[in-house]
Amino acid sequence: MKIRFTEDLDNIEYAIRGLVPLAREAAKKGKKIIYLNIGDPLKYDFKTPKHIIEAAYNASMRDNRNYYGESQGISELREAISEHEKRINNVEISPNDIIVTQGVSEGISFICRILLDRGDEALVPSPSYPLYINVPELYHAKPVEYNVVEEDGWIPDVDDIRKKINDKTRFITIINPNNPTGSVYSEKVIRNIIDIAGEYGIPIVSDEIYNQIVFDGRFISPASISKDVPVFVLNGFSKAYLMTGWRLGYIYIHDPSGENRERAINLIMKMAMIRLSANTPAQYGAVAALRGPQDHIKEINRRFRERSELMYKRLSEMPGISVVKPKGTFYIFPRISREIFSGDDKKFVKKLLLDTGVFVVYGSGFGETGVGHFRAVTLPPEDTIGEAMDKIEEFIEKIS
Ligand SMILES: Cc1ncc(COP(=O)(O)O)c(C=O)c1O
């Protein structure tokens, strides 16, 4: 018996994990792999703060809070998120307008599901975090990439956003601070995007997962300055609270006119109910994350910055590589010049992996503008970064 499967997934590709089987194969053959592919601090020498673990442990092991939580998220956590958003982003948001998700990943699915019908378009940055390209496609909608300009420090091209808006456009995505480029947008850029969104009556989807990982410049949430444009904000605990595996995030809608709030929450709640709830003990951990000591954030930013600067310095000294200095996050997105590698970026990355064991992600996996680039994670300890950079340098010398 041959089963008939959907064809919808055939063209879906998640570049960040796509080459993992190849890396495993190389490792099996004895190659030492240096993983610079996944933005997970816990895979390196960063640990979830103890008070967060204790709170989740107590919830589960001592207090038996091992039940399904409310689909919207436990009220303590939504209250803590509301206080936190006021404190760090100056956004007033009621706990009733917050929905806890299983990571920002689930938030992206929820938002695309409630805003996109078949044939609709979502404006996404190019390069973009791959989910913003994959998920609209999953829902039979079309991600339309707007240019982000490398020469300007990877800043969105507002004129290109305007050019690509049409009557099928359902939202404009902003990822700031940005994965994969490490850029942090100025208030002016954010205001320009809000202005266009207002002019055409289109909401903004703002991915703020790196909002506390900034070492040059200042993060501004569009929700804190938008006076008329609705903003769907996505944020989570994976990065600043070192909780990647806990799978927790949240969505809220900033809706200045109040016209959309109820419908938006109702629809998101339908999605939330279908999947019952996020992990309950983990949510108690997240309450401790937001209400407990925040000292680790300064400390990890110091380490993230040192490592990012080291990798930037090494890459910018390499012939054939040009690179914009990251201002936040833990990514860097260098360009490979055509002189050293005339083939595509996927081939470059595969060859780099097989020849040297250094595992980075091919730039085209982040969209059109990513072609000819690669993304490296700047998280490893200095000596690992040094070793990886030596290997990349030797590799480039060899293929030049
Ligand atoms: C821009 C961006 N959004 C969302 C996610 C997914 O995060 P989460 O762990 O909350 O699902 C990531 C993960 O790397 C990301 O870089």
The ligand as a Tripos MOL2 file, in Angstrom:
@<TRIPOS>MOLECULE
LIG
   16    16     1     0     0
SMALL
NO_CHARGES

@<TRIPOS>ATOM
      1 C1         14.5380   36.2250   14.8140 C.3       1 LIG1
      2 C2         14.1220   34.9760   15.5170 C.ar      1 LIG1
      3 N1         12.8170   34.7620   15.7620 N.ar      1 LIG1
      4 C3         12.3920   33.6430   16.3720 C.ar      1 LIG1
      5 C4         13.2730   32.6540   16.7640 C.ar      1 LIG1
      6 C5         12.7290   31.4200   17.4290 C.3       1 LIG1
      7 O1         12.8630   31.5300   18.8040 O.3       1 LIG1
      8 P1         12.1430   30.6050   19.8740 P.3       1 LIG1
      9 O2         13.2260   29.8290   20.5400 O.co2     1 LIG1
     10 O3         11.4960   31.5550   20.8310 O.co2     1 LIG1
     11 O4         11.1590   29.7600   19.1660 O.co2     1 LIG1
     12 C6         14.6400   32.8230   16.5420 C.ar      1 LIG1
     13 C7         15.5890   31.7690   16.9180 C.2       1 LIG1
     14 O5         16.7570   31.7940   16.6230 O.2       1 LIG1
     15 C8         15.0670   34.0100   15.8940 C.ar      1 LIG1
     16 O6         16.3510   34.2220   15.6330 O.3       1 LIG1
@<TRIPOS>BOND
     1     1     2 1
     2     2     3 ar
     3     2    15 ar
     4     3     4 ar
     5     4     5 ar
     6     5     6 1
     7     5    12 ar
     8     6     7 1
     9     7     8 1
    10     8     9 2
    11     8    10 1
    12     8    11 1
    13    12    13 1
    14    12    15 ar
    15    13    14 2
    16    15    16 1
@<TRIPOS>SUBSTRUCTURE
     1 LIG1         1 GROUP 0 **** ****
